[in-house]
Amino acid sequence: MVSHRLQISLGMSLLLGATMLSAGAAHARDPAAGKAKAGMCATCHGPLGLSQLPNAPHLAGQPAIYLVEQLKNYRSGRRQNEVMGVIAKPLTDQEIDDLAAWYSSIPISVTAK
């Protein structure tokens, strides 16, 4: 016979798992939506994520998890940059996920000379 505490614990675990799954589904990354949103990034980071300015990093090929973390840090003010703070502030979690999906999906290659 299963104890009452074990039943509650199992129930809470199932609820937590279902919540995590539904949250993941709500934030499915969409590279096409990210590409559409990335127009605002092109001035500094280039239309394909290759920087046009010496003080702006390349975004193409960066891991999505890294891009998400950095955009959220700019949005919250944890990471400081006058331009990026303004750009990131209004972004939703979904838009950040989409932008990360777009930039991480851009293939990059290196050719040795």
N, C-alpha and C positions, 0 to 999 in steps of 0.2 A: 504494500500500500504506500502511495506517495504522500509524503507529509505536506501539510498546508503551506509551510514556508517554501518547500521545493516547488510546489505548484505556482505560487506567486512569483518566485524567482524565474521559472521557466516562462511564465506569461510575460513578465517584464522584458526578458531577453527577446522573445518573439516580437513584442511591440517595438522595441528598440531597433531590431533588425529590419522590420517593415518600414519604420520611419526613415532609416538610413537609405533603404532602397528607393523609397519614393522621393527623397531629397535628391538622390543621384539622378533619377529620371527627370526631375524638374530642371536640372542643370546640365542636360546633355549638351555637349559642345558641338557647335555648328560652324564649321570653317567658312561656309558660304556667307553666313550672316556676319562673321568676323571680317571677311574680306570687304563686305559692303560697309561696315563700320570703320574700317581701317583708313578710309580717305583722310580723316583728321590726323592720322599719324604720318602720312606720306611726306609732308613738308620736311620733317626732320629725319625720319627713318626710311624714306624712299617708298615707292609704290609696291615694291616686292620685299620690303623689310631690310634693304641694304642701305645703310645710313648715307645721308647726303651731307651731313655736318660732322666735323671732327670730334665734337663733344657729345654726339648722340650714338648710342650703340646699334649694331646690327640686331634686328629681331628675327630675321629669317632663320629657321632651323633651331631656335632656342627651345628647350623643353617647355611644354605647356605648364607644368607645375611651377617652374621658375617664373614664367611670365605672369601667371595668376598671382603668385605671392608678391611680386614686385608692384603690379598694378594696385593690388589691395593695400600695400604699404604706402604708395603714393596717395591713394584715396583717403586713407586714415590720417595721413600726416606723419606716419612713422618714418617714412623715407621722404626727404626734403629735396625738392627741385621746383623752382618757381613755375616753370611751364608745365611740367608733368603733374604738379599738384592741381592746377586748374583743369587740365585735360582729364585726369582720373576721377576727380571729385564727383561728377554726375553719373559715372558709369555704374550700372547695376552689376550684380554678380553674374547674371546671364551674359551681359555684354562683355565682361572680362573673360569669361569662359570661352565665348565665341572668338574674341580677338586672339586669345592664346591658342585656340584650335587652328585659326588661320595661319598665324606666324609659325607655329611649330610644324605645320604641314608643308611649308615651302621647302623644297629640296635644295640643299646647298652642296657644292662640290669644290674641291681644292685641286689646283693643278700646280705641280712643282715645276719650277723653271730650271 
